[in-house]
């Protein structure tokens, strides 16, 4: 296969079956949840607040899809087919988290989910509107797909750490977290296979991806969240010795991807409060 940067990358043989993924999509989860325990015992504030952040991040998927599909990514049939089911599954994950918050009534006692946003230079690109994203993506061409799947992979690693932390601070949420991670494990498999293949095949893809990762607010969707909520997320998930170790592990995973050696440590540093 040619490694010309301008050549569209053809799908390679892979263990991930997108058709099977679509056929076995996991939707409505409320019937699987023991909501009665949350009605009776509620949730402690930090767990409820982290749950709310995660629900809102899962809810941001459609805005994320809008940003992806104004680029060459929408022409990649394999990735687009995956994203359709991925968005469906994330919608129902958000619904499941919402069900827990509703049952516990804990959200009523949380601090207001509003306030000013962070305005940092490093995240300026992440605030571009749809039209500017589309224009910029024209210069990147089909190699932008590598940036999108790699960003998706990094984001899944980060949110996995957050869900594990959620189960750690509220044992009652362990079964909920288990349900969520079972769904998200397949998302990681797809993103990782695609990222490793695409980054390995194209120097241009690696350049574009490095720029994309360094200009992204983590986790994806947090750029629109209030600064105080972002600080809470970083503090509760990546604060302390255990949290720093989680961030270090994510940085190492990112650095191990083709051409991303210098990126992982930067993302690690941004995760730690």
N, C-alpha and C positions, 0 to 999 in steps of 0.2 A: 504494500500500500504506500502511495506517495505521502510525504510529510509536508507538501506544499501548504502553507498557512491558509491559502485561499480555497483549498479544496474542501468540499463538504464531507464530513466524516460519516462513513457508512456504519451502521450498527454492526458490532462484532458479536461473535458467539458469546452468550452470557448465560449464567445460571438463573438470572431473574426473568421470569415469564410474565410479561406485562398483561397478556390476555388472561392468564390465570389470576393475576392480581385483580383485574376488573371483575372477573366472574365471582371471586370470593371476597369482594369488598365488604368491610365490616361497618354496619350502620348503627341504628338506634340501640343505645346501651342501657337505657333507664331500667328495663326489666331485669338486667343483670345486677343492678346496684341495690345494696341493702340501705335504702334511704331512711328507713325507720330509725336506725341507730343515730343518724344525724339529726332527725327530728327530736329525739329524746335527749341526746347528749351534746348536740351542737359541735362547734369547732373552736379551738383556741385561736386568738387573734392572728398570730403570725401564720398559722397554717391557712386560715381563711383568706388572709391577704395575699399569700403566695398563690393560692388556688385561684383567686380573682385575676391576678396578673397572667397566669397561665391560660385561663379561659379567654381573656382578652387577646392574648397572642394567637391562640388557635382561631379566634374569630377574625383575625386580620388577614386570613388566607385569601379572600376574594380580592382585596386591594393588592395583595402580592401577586396574584394571578394576572391582574390588569397590567402590572408593571412588566411581568415576564412576556406577556403575549403581544406587546407592541414591538417586540424585537424578533430577531430571526428564530428564536426559540419556538414560535408558533408554527414554523415550517417543518420542524422536526417531528415527524409522525410518532415516533416511539416515545419521545419525552412528553409530547402533548397528550398522548393516550394515558401515560402514567399520571400526569398532573390532574387530569379529569377525575380519576378515582381518588387520588391523593387529597384533592380539595373536598370531595364528598366525605371521606373518612375524617378529615379534620373538622368539618362542620359538625359531625356527630360526636366527636370528642369534646368539642366546646359545649355541645348540648348536655353531655354527661356531667361535665364539671359544673355547668349551670344548675343542673338538677340537685347536686350536692349542696351548692350554695343556697338554693331555694329551700331545701329541706332543713338545713341548719339555721337558717335566718341570720347567719353570722354577718352577712354583707351589710346588714342594717347598722351594725356597730363599728364598721370600718371607717377610717378617715376618708374624706372625699377623694374620689379618683379624678382629680383635676388639678390644674396648676400650670406653671410655665414649663416649657420644654428646654432641654439642653440645646444650646446653639454652639456646637464645636466645629472647628474648621475641618477636622477629619471626617465629619459626617455630612458635610455640605452636599456631596454627590448623592447621598441617600435621600435627600429632600427634594430632588428634582421631580418636576411634574411629568405626566405621561408623555406630553409632546417632546419635551427635552430628552427624555429617556429614549424615545423612538429615534430622534435625530442622532443622538450619540451612538446608539446601537447600530445604525447604518454603517458607521465607520468600522465597527468591530466585525461585522459580518457573522457567518455561522459559528465562529469560534466563541461568540458570546454564550453559547449553550454551555460550554465548559465552565464558565464563571457561574452560571445559574445553578448547575447541579452541584458544584463544589460549595457554593454558599449554602445551598439546601442541606448538604451533608454537615457542614460546620454547625449550622443552626440546630440540626437534630441532635448532635452531640451535646450542645449546650442545654437544650431543653430536656434531654434525658437526665442530665445532672440535676436540673431543677426538680424534675419529678421524683428522682431518688431522694433528694433532700426533703421534699414534701412528705414522703412516706416516713422519713426519719424523724420528723418533728410531730407527726400525727399518725400513730399506729393504726387508727381507725380508717385511715385513707389508703392503707397498703393494698387492699383488693382493687380499689379504684385505680391506683397507680399501675398495678399489674395489668389491668385491662388496657390502659392507655399505652403502656410500653410494648405490649404485645402487638398493637396496631402499628406503632411507630417503628418497631424493629424492621418491618418490611420496607418502610420508607428509607431507612438507613441503607439497607442492602442495595436498593436501586441506585440511590445517589452515590454510594461509594463505588459501585461498579462503573457507573458512567463517568464519574470524576476521574478515577484512576486511568481509565482508557483514554479519555479525551485529553487529559493533561499530558499523558505519556506520548501522545501522537503529534502534538503541535506546540512549537515554541511560542507562536502567537497566542494560542489559547492560554498558555501559562502566564504570559505577560498581562493579558486582559484579566485573568482570574486574580492575579496578585493585586492589581489595581482595584478590582471589585471588592475583594475581601478587606482590604485596608480602608476602604471608604464606606463600609457597612456598619450600622449600629447593631450591636448584638444584645439579645437575640433579635432576629429579624422581626420587624413590627414595632420594636421598642422606641424607634425614633419618634413615633407619634404619641408615646406615653409621657405623662408628666415626669419631670426630673426627679421628684421625690419617690415616685413609684419605681423608677429605674434604679435609684440608689438603694431602695429597700431590697429589690431583687438581687442586686450584686452583693449586698451585705448578708442576706440570709442564705444565698446559695454558695457564694464564693468567699465569704468572710471566714476568718479563723483558719487554723491549720488544715482542717479537713477540706474546707472550701478551696484553699490555695492549692492543695494537692489535686483536687478535681480540675481546677483551671490549668494546672501544669500538665495533666494528662490530656486535656483537650488540645492544648498547644502542641504537645508532642504528636498527637494524631494528625493535626493539620500539617505540621512540619514534615511528616513522613510522606505526604502526597507529592507527586512529581512536580518539582519546581517551586514548592511552597516552603522550603527550608527556613527562609527569613521571615515568613509571615506568622507562623505559629506563636512565636514568642511575643509578637506585638499584640495579637488577639488575647493571649493569656494575660498580658499586663492590663488590657482594657477591662477584662472581666473582674479582676480583683479590685475591691473597693479601696 
